[in-house]
Amino acid sequence: MPAEYSMVHINPVDSLITGCRSGLAPGSDDDVLDYSGKIISTHKQHVEIPTKNFVVYKVFEPRLHYVVHNMETKEEYNLKADEIYFYEPDQLLIKYHDRWYVHDLKTNTRKEKPM
């Protein structure tokens, strides 16, 4: 039986799983699932981080960047970051120009994280 996903990531903060199908078939979508395996949403772009209210896409062309998609309003904005990680519900820990920040997905604001 062929693999359904080429990569799987878990968001333990929101109890979500990302199933990536990159490389399995041209034009295949990424899924966001709950812990029971039920598909919550499907996305054409590569899902880097899902939360209950937002999905962060990692876009590779024409250059690497991130896009935040609000699941309720369907609005999107670009997120400038070199690295991103889960932090708290609807918050990310991001690295940008060798500095660490906590980014609030709801307000699109960031505060420097003291280290």
N, C-alpha and C positions, 0 to 999 in steps of 0.2 A: 504494500500500500504506500503510495507516495506521501511525502510530508505535506501537511496542509499549510504550515508556516515555515519560513526560512529563519525567522528570528522571533523570540518571545521576550517581552519585557514586562515587569510587574511594578505597578504603583502601589506600594503597601499602605500609603497614606489614605488613598481613596478606594482600596481593594479593587483595582482594575488591572486588566491584562491587555497588552498590545500584542496582536499577532500580525507580523509583517510577512508579506508574500513576495518581497523583492527577490528577483532572480528565478522565481518558480514559473511564471508565465508573463509574457508582455501585457502591460495594462492591468495587472491585477491590483486589487485594493487591499488596504490595511484594515484590520478589524480591531475594535475595542470591545472587550468582553468582561463580564463580571466573573467572580470566582466559581460560579456554577457552570461556566462555559457558554452562557447565553450572550449572543452578540447584541451589544448596546448600540453601536454605530459602525458604519463602514465609511472609509475615506479614500479618495483617489490619490491624495498626497501621502508622503511618508509620515506616519505618526511617531513623533519622538517622545512626547509625554502627554498622556491624557489625564484630566482630572474630571470630577463630576460635572463641572461647568464649562471647562475649556479643553481644547486640544491644541497642542503646540506641534506644528509641522516643521520638519527639517527639509529645507528646499536646497537642492544641490546645484541647480542651473539658474542663471548664468554664473552665479557665485554662491557659496555656502551662506545661508542665512535662515532665520527662523520666522515663522508666522504664527501668531496667536489667533485662534478661531473661537469666538464665543458661541457655545452650543445653543443658547437660548435666542440671542438676537441675530445670530449669523454674521455679526460684524467681525472684521479682521484687522489686525495691525501687525507691523513688522517689529521684531524684537532683536535689538542689537546685542549680541553676546558671542563670546568665543566658546563657552561651555555652559551647559545648563543641567541642573539636577533637581529632583523632587526636594521640597523643603517642608512646607505645611500645606493644608488645604488651600488651593488657589494661590499658592506662592511657590516661587522657584528660587533656588540658589544659583546665581549666575556669575560667571567670570567674564570680565570685559576689560581689555587693556591691562591685564595683570592685577586687577582689583576685584574683590568679591563683593557682591550685592545680594540683597533680598529683593526680588521683584514681585510686586503684587499684580496678579493677572487681572483683577477686577478694575483697578484704577490705572493700570499701565504706569506705575511709579516704582522707583527703586530707591533703596536706602543702602548706604555702604555698610557692610557687615564688619564689625570690629573682629579682629583675629586674635 
